[in-house]
Amino acid sequence: SLPGSPQLARRGPELWLEGCRLSDLAKVHGTPLFVYSKAAMRSALAAYQRGFAGRDAQICYAMKANSNQAVIKTMAAMGAGMDVVSEGELRRALAAGVPARKVVFSGVGKSREEMRQALQAGVFCFNVESESELERLSQVAVQMGLRAPVSLRVNPEVDPKTHPYIATGLRDSKFGVEFTEAERLYRRAATLPGIEICGVDC
């Protein structure tokens, strides 16, 4: 097998995935062809499931990584919820049979319509990125006669020592709220009629 992927192996000049020769699949389905390993997905999710065994936890797959419908269905069938960042991803998750109560709505720039759709569906939580989003979500929820479950995305001011374009936990990151502002924003959230605080996103 190849390093880091026990499901993928080279036998002579051929690549095999889970006992299937990829060139045979290409002949049947044409190219380009995307082939995913259920065993690899199962193994990755199982590691998290073992880590949280016996605890009240819902592991959510970030659909922005790969929103292929077969991938979503596979992860959902193994018990994963979904982390979505758009109305389109929410629709794909629901179409794959993921219960809305197992969906977390993350991401920046959620439109009022996306907020309405997610509230109407009954998502588990909104990961809120800013004070303006918090206010907007409260307004939308009040108009619908609902309360939106929220967690605030708080930057922990930790440097992950990664490429600066993908570092998201620093004080000056463009996403989330500063650690020093978090308490004030949670106090503000507690006063908003359309908001129900349910956690912290980090």
N, C-alpha and C positions, 0 to 999 in steps of 0.2 A: 504494500500500500504506500501511498505518497505521504510525506511528512504532514502531520496536522489533519489528515483526512483518511481515516481507516476505511471509509466506504469507496474511495476512489483509488484505483490501482492501475499500474501499467503492466501489461503482459506482452512482452516483445514490443512491437510498434503500436499496439492498441491500448486505448484507455477503456477501462471498465468501471462502471458505477453500480454497486450493489449486485454484482453478477451479470449485469447487462453490458454488452459491448456497445460503446457509444456510436461506432461507425454503423452498426446495424440499425440503431434507432434513427440515425441521420438518413439512411437509405429509405426507411419507411416514412418518416415525417418531413424530410427535407431539412435544409439549413437556411438561415441560422436556426438553431434549435437550443432551447433552454431546458436542461434536465436537472431536476432537484432530487436530492436524496431524503426520503422520509426518515430513514434511519438516522441521518445526521441531525435532522430537525428534532426527532424524538430524543436523541442523546443530549442535545443542547438544552432542551426544555427540562428533561428529567433531572439534570444537574441542579437547576433552580428549584424544582419541585422537592428534591431531597433536602436542599438547604433550608426550605421553609416548611418542611414536614412538621405537623403538629401545631402550626401557628395559623392564625386567621390572616391569610394572605391571598391576594389574587395577582398572579403573574400575568402581565400584559405584553403582548408582542407589538413592537413598534412597526406599524404598517409601512412607514416611510422607507423602511429597509427593503421591503419587497411586497407589493400589494397584489401579486398574482393570486387569483381567486383560489387556485388549488393549494397554494401555500397557506392562505388564510384558513381555509377549511381544515387542512391538516392540523394546524396549530390549535384551532378551536376544538377539534375532535379530541385532542389530548388535554383539554381543560384550560387552555390559555384564553385570557381576555385580550382585548385589542386597545392599543394606544393610537388614536387617530389625530390627524392635524387638519382635516378639511371635511366639508360635507360629503365630498365624493368618497373619501375613505370611510366615513361613517356609513354611507349607503352600501359600500362593498362589504363592510363587516356585517351589517344586518342581513344582507343578501346571502352571506355565507352561513347564516344561522347563529351568529354570535348574539346572545341576549344583550340588550342595551345596558343592563345593569352590570355588565362586564366590560364596558367601554369607558375609557378615559379620553376626554377631548383636550389635547395639548396644542401647542403651536401658537405662533404670533399671528396677529392680523385676523382674528376670527371676525367675520362679518355678523351683523345683527341677524341676517337670515340663517346663517350657520348656527348661531346661538339658539334661534327659535327651533330649528330642526332637531338639534341635540336635546333641548329641553323637552320637546314634544315626544321624542323617542324614549326619554328617561335614562340618559347616560348616568353612569355612576358618579362622575366628577369632572369638573372643568379645571384644568391646570391653568391658572390665570397668570399672565406675564407682566401686567402693569396696573397702575391705579386707574388709568383711563379705561382699560378693559373691564376692570372690576365694576366701575360705575355703569358702563354700558350694559354689562351682563345683568346687573341689578335692574336696570330700566326695562330690559326685554322681559325678564322674569316677572316683574310686577305687572306689565301689560298682559301677560299670559295667566296671571293669577297663580304663579308658581314661585318656588324658591330654588335657586340654583346651588347645587352642592359645589363648593370650591376648595381648592388648595392654592396657595400662592407659590410660584416658582421663585425660590430664594437662592441667590448666588452665595455659596458658602465661603467665597474668597479663598479658594484652594487652587493652586496652580498645578494642573495635571501634567505639565512638562510635555505638551504635545504641540502640534502645529498651531500657530496663533490664529489661523482662520477657523479652526474647529474647537478652540478652547472656549468653553461656555461657563465655567464656574468662577471666573475672576470678577473682581469688583467692577471693572469697566466693560464687562461683557454686554453685548447689545441685547441679550435676552434676560428676562427675569428681573427681580428687584434686588437692590443692594441689601446685604445682611443687616446693615444699620437702619434700614427703612422698614424692615419686615414687621417689627412689633407695632409701629404706627399704622401700617396698612392693615394688619389683622384687627386692630382696634377699630379702624374705619369700616372694615368689612362687617364687623359685628353690629354696626349701627345701620347697615343698609337693609331695607325691607325685603329685597329679592334675593338675598344671599344667605346660605347656610354653610358655615365653615366646617370642613370635614377632614382637613389634613394639611400637610406641608409637602411641597414638591421641591426636590433638590437634585 
